Amino acid sequence: MGAQIETLLAVVSAIGALILATATLVWFISEQFKKNREEFWKGISSLHNTITSMLGNHEKEDDRRFERLSDQIHDVERRNARKDGRPPPTRGNDDNGNHNK
């Protein structure tokens, strides 16, 4: 009977050690994933801010280019009206926010 108790104690100890080792590894790996996830989201956030800033600057540059183009078109229309003896075109926005020519 003493040998059976020793064997049972050894089996229970081995199972306990496996459970403890598994729990420790699960905790360690979850901490690693947590750190990786935090770093990933920091990187994604930084990338998002950079892209948003670049797109904002690009959008402003496009707005300036379109405004210059609109000014050049208006100048050509005024010059053509002057050559044809018509009154100069007016600039402004209609009810839909579109430029009048």
N, C-alpha and C positions, 0 to 999 in steps of 0.2 A: 504494500500500500504506500510505503514511503517513496518508492521509485515512481509510482504513478503521480504523486503530488509534485515531485521534483519535475517530472516531465510536463505536467499541466502548468506548473509555474514557469517553466522555460518557454512553453508555447505562448502563454499569456504575455510574458515579457517580450517575446519576439513580436507578437502582434501589436503590443503597445508601442514598441520601438518603431515599427513600420508606420503606425498611425501618427505618431509624433513626428517622424521624419517627413511623412507626406504633408502633414499640416504645416510644418516649417517651410517646406519647399513651396507649397501653395501660397503661403503668406509672402515669402521672398519674391516669387515670380509676380504676384499681384502688385507688390510695391514697385518692381521694375517696370511693369506695364503702366502703372500710375505715373511714374516719372517720365517715361517715354511719351505717354499721352499728353502730359503737361508741356513737354518740350515741343511736341508736334503742334499743339494748338498755339503755342507762342510763335512758332515759325509761321504757321498759317495766318495768324493775326498780323504779323509783321508784313508778310507778303501781300495780304489784303490791303493794308494801309498804303504800301508802296504802289500797288497797282491803282488803287483809288486815286491817290495823289497824281500819278502819272496821267490817268485818264482825265482828271479834272483839268490839269495843265493843258493836255492835248485839246480838250473841249474848248477852253478859253482861247487857245491859239486858233482853232477852227473858227470860232465866233469872230475873232479879229480879222481873219482872212475873208470870211463871208461879208463882213461889214465893209472891208476895203473893196471887195468885188462889187458890192451893191453901190458903193460910192462911185466907182468907175463906170458902172452901167448908167447911173443917173447922170454923170457928167456927159457921157456919149448921147444920152437922150436929150439933155439940154442943148448940146451943141447941134444935134440934128434938128431940133425944134427951131433953134435960132436960124439955121440955114434955110429951113422950109418956111420961115415967117410965122410959125405957130407960137402960141404962148408956151412958156417953159412948163414942163411937167411938175406936179407937186409931189412932195414926199410926205409920207405919214403911214399910218396903219389903218386898215379898214376894220370893220366890226369883228372880223375873225383873227386879227393880229397880223395879217399879211401886209407887206409893203405895197403901197399904191405906187404906181409908176406914172 
